[in-house]
C-alpha cells in the first residue's frame, strides 16, 4: 500500500481528511461517478500497520548485520521520520 504525507497533498483534501477524522465518510467522485471512499481507520488497523513496519525494519537490520553493515540507530530513524514530515 502506498502512503502519502498529508502535508504534501492539496489543501482541499486535507480539509476532507479533517472531516474523516471527525467520523464522516467522504466519497470522491470523477465526472459524478464514485471512485474512492475516505473512511477513518480503526486503532486496530493503525496498530497492525505499525507492527508490520516494525517487523520489516527488524528483518532489514538482521539482513544488514549478516552482510556486515551497520544498521541505523534509533536516533537516526527518528531523524529520518522527522525529515519526512517536513
Secondary structure, 3 states (H helix, E strand, C coil): CCCCCHHHCCHHHHHHHHHHHCCCCEEEEECCEEEEEECCCCHHHHHHHHHHHHHHHHHHHHHHHHCCCCCCCHHHHHHHHHHHHC
